[in-house]
Amino acid sequence: MNLFQKILFEHWGYSQFRPLQEEIITSVYNGNDTLALMPTGGGKSITFQVPALAKEGMCIVITPLIALMKDQVENLKNHNIPALAVHSGMNAREIDITLNNALFGNYKFLYLSPERLATRKMHNYIERMKVNLIAIDESHCISQWGYDFRPPYLKIAEIRDILPDIPVLALTATATSEVVDDIMEKLRFRKKNVLQKSFERKNLSYIVRNIEDKQQYLKKIIETARGSGIVYVRNRKKTKEIAAFLKSVGINADYYHAGLSPEIRSYKQDLWKSGKIQVIVATNAFGMGIDKPDVRSVVHLDLPDSPEAYFQEAGRAGRDNKRSYAVLLYNNSDKVKFEQQFKMTFPPVETIKEIYQSVCSYIGVAYGEGKGMAFDFNLMDFSIHAKIYSLTVLNSLKILENENYLQITDELNSPSRLMFIVNRDDLYKIQVENKDLDSFIKLLLRAYTGLFTDFTNIDEAYLAKFGNTTEDVIKQYLILLSKKHLISYIPKRRTPLLILNENRLEETNVRISPENYKFLKQRYKNRMDAMINYAASATKCRSQILLSYFGEKNTYRCGQCDVCKTRNELDISAYDFDRIVEQLKKQITNNETKLSDIVNNINISSEKVIKVIRWLLDNGKITETKNGMLIREK
């Protein structure tokens, strides 16, 4: 058992690495900048956690998802690995304490959001830290060609000026060849180095059905696949409607979307994970942290925005390597809806500018002020207040974010946090002098440890139960102690943050670059077209279409998608099928050709040729005319 295997077993209890993990670990341990492409569920976190533990010093992990950051820090602590996090949801005092702990404590991991990494204060701290690795999750966010470009990622490379000899590990689950090159360039790789696991999922059957009654077909899928399932839809209202339909036909289902409270979302997710709910109907908000291995089916009732999004969501099926199904239900009306959605995704520039001003007024920022400040921001509340359709607001904010005027974080679900700001001796004196506070302070000290050294997560409801009182009384005492400057108390919050990157500008000074706007539209359209092509295709293996999109060429037919299974029924090899199609194209593209002439001019069994022609006719790929067969060039 080598060093890496010992660490894996000691901390996680696994005796073997998954495919590609050990190669990535070895690469960064040896000091090489490395880009690791691993599909969702491939075990990306292990690839930076193990080499970081194998070396003296600390690993800096950069990720844009605050909730994921917090989850990973908690998971590491549960495995007795000391870890910290700094993100936009923390105040200045919390950040200072955390960074001093990182600097002087025995911590192995420091998780940072990209906007926090970019500050001069953070750079000053990092210069004094002993760092052994820089890991960048969701690294496709650094590329404008990527499907989730985030401007703060462009500043990540500045850390290389501070830590020039420290290797970088860039991680992503989905990236085209164009994005792969862009990531390495933007992160200043000293030498190109890509370690990639094939995107092929041999146990996953990709199926597309052109169907009008999607609900009835959905019922059939779930009854056939059995087991646990996810159904993705585009909007919140539809999650509730589809879940109600499934319940009405005897399927144990529930719904999930970002509009539900964090407690309800967590509750529903736990019920689904434990198997008490068979099917969860959700928007794309249902994704992060979904590591349930026995999902038998993922069904999309609406077209996802891109092949990247589809691949990630479909990839949540069959992580136990057993036969599973990724099904997309599609019909002609979906294409029309998709085109309407495209128009809504790019509001007029004047509308974007108006929303910028309205948002600044809503959060109470005056002209010339606000740079670097973070504000709680409830998009739905703002939309109602401003009387603007929420989707228009969301898409306008995305474009303003792309222009680097502001940032929107993922939704925070931060518990209340508390720390004593007096020492133990002074606190004891206060307890003696204030008997009315003494019992409450004792309650805090009995319920939680570490309150004098760092901010500690607390639960007001738990304290109320523990102290045999009400939650309101607990909150009143916490506020009182805070006013007396005995504690620093940060109440829990449940909204995203809006961060201004610049001081508020006059409307005439807000510039939306025509070049960027046009680029974003074209990039979005290219992805839409690729998604429609996947859904509408009836002649090419589904797996091959996806693999080709991600740059994997010369792949083989999967033999199990709907297209392959239909072709398999012809009892013709893939080689012969492709030869016949190629020769057909030469003969009948824009030329009406008689069936007898086609058969005579192709030097393959006439029975096979006729079978292929019949299949192409059935799937609308060629047309039968009065004078013969025809393919019209598009």
PyMOL commands that set and color helices and strands:
alter all, ss='L'
color gray80, all
select helices_A, chain A and resi 3-12+21-29+46-54+66-78+92-104+114-117+120-128+139-142+151-162+177-186+214-225+236-248+262-273+307-314+332-345+349-362+379-386+390-402+424-433+435-447+460-466+471-483+507-509+514-536+542-549+562-568+574-588+595-601+606-618
alter helices_A, ss='H'
color red, helices_A
select strands_A, chain A and resi 34-37+58-62+83-86+109-112+131-136+168-172+194-196+204-210+228-232+253-256+279-282+295-300+324-330+374-376+406-408+416-420+456-458+487-490+497-500+623-625+628-630
alter strands_A, ss='S'
color yellow, strands_A
deselect
rebuild
show_as cartoon
